[in-house]
Amino acid sequence: MQNFLSNQNKHYFFLILILVQIFFLKPIQVLADLPTGNAVKDPNAILRNALPIKQVELQEIQHKLEDTSDLVRGGRWPALSKTVTKCQSLLKKYKTRIVEELPIEKQKVAEQTLLDLKNDFDNLANGANLKDKYSFITTRKEALDKIGGLEEYFLPKEFPYIIPSEFDELPRLLGRAKVNIKTSKGDMKAIIDGFNAPLTAGAFIDLSSKNFYNNLPINRAEEFFVLQTGDPVGDAIGYVDPEKNVERHVPLEIRIPDERETFYNQTFEELGLYTETPTLPFATLGTLGWSHSSTEVDDGSSQFFFFLYEAELNPAGRNLIDGRNAAFGYVVEGFEVLEELTKDDTIISIDVLNGIDKLKSHA
C-alpha cells in the first residue's frame, strides 16, 4: 500500500477517480458546466460597454434594452413587453439624475435626447404589443444609438489610462476614430478604439493616414477564422520608419474590465487569466486584430486581420485569440463585403473619416 500511494501513484489514483465521475456518474452535468463565453456579440454593444465611463444609471438602461435581443429573436412577446416597461420605468426614475451629472452646456441637449428616447420606448412598447419584429428592431437600434451618444458626454476630459514611458516614441490614438475600408469587393466602415488599445489603434490610424495600406493584398485567408493584410511590397514584413530605417514594432496591448491599467506584452496565459474576457473581445464578425509573430508578442508592425466569427468554431470568450492578440476595433457596416473577401482580393484604401485629431505622433 505504501508503494501504491507514492506521489506519482496518488496522482494516477485521483485522475482515475475524476475520469470515472466524468464518464460514468455525471455525463450530463459535465456538459452543463461548460463555460458559456461572452454573450455580447453585437459590435456596437461591445463598443458602448468599452467606453471608460461610470454612469451606472444610463448603462443600466442600456443593458436592459440590450436584453431584448434574444427575446425578440425568439418571439417572446410577453417577456419583451415586460422588459420595455422596465426600460420606461428606469428612464423615468433616472432621467433627472443623468442630466444633473452632465456639464451645464450639455444638459439641454441631453434633456431633448432623453425625451426622444422616451418616445422610442413608447414605440417599442407598441411594437411589442403588435408583435412587429422589424419595427421593434429598427426602433431599438435608434434608441441604443441615442444612449451611446449620451454616454459619450460622460467621457473624461483627459485620457484615462497610463501608457508606459518606454513606448513614448510610438503614435497613439487617444480616443476613437472611424474609418472606411475600401476593398475590391466593396466598402466597410469600422470604429477604431484608442481608449482600450491606444498604441495599436494609433499605429493603425497612423499607417492609414499615410496611405500605407493602399492596394495591399489579402495575404492570408483561413475560412471561418481570419483574413489578414498589411504585408508591404518588398522584403519588409512591416512598416519601416523612413527616418530611422528600422521596422516599427507595437507591443501586445490588452485591457481587462475593471483593471486600472492596460497589460503590455503579456498574454493571458502568462498572466494566469485563462477564462478572462478582454474589454475588446474577439466576439463578433469583423473584429480587427493586430498580428505578431508566433514567437514574440511585441513584434507586430503593420499587419492586421479581420476575425471571421463562427459561433461553433470560435465561441465568444472561449477562442484561441483573446489574450494572445490585441483587438483594436470593429467593423460596424459592410459585413456582407467582409464575408465575400478571399485571398484574391485587395485593400484599395483605408480612409480616416473622423477622429484623426485624436492621433498623436508620440507622447
FENTABEL-V140783 format. One line per field, one symbol per residue. ss: DSSP state (H for helix, E for strand, L for the rest). Layout:
ss->???
This chain:
ss->LLLLLLHHHHHHHHHHHHHHHHHHHLHHHHHHLLLLLLLLLLHHHHHHHLLLLLLHHHHHHHHHHHLHHHHHHLLLHHHHHHHHHHHHHHHHHHHHHHHHLLLHHHHHHHHHHHHHHHHHHHHHHHHHHHLLHHHHHHHHHHHHHHHHHHHHLLLLLLLLLLLLHHHLLLLEELLEEEEEEEELLEEEEEEEELLLLHHHHHHHHHHHHLLLLLLEELLEEELLLEEEELLLLLLLLLLEELLLLEELLELLEELELLLLLLEELLLHHHHLLLLLLELLLLLLLLEEEELLLLLLLLLELLLEEEELLLLLLLLLLLLLLELLELEEEEEEELHHHHLLLLLLLEEEEEEEEELHHHEELLL
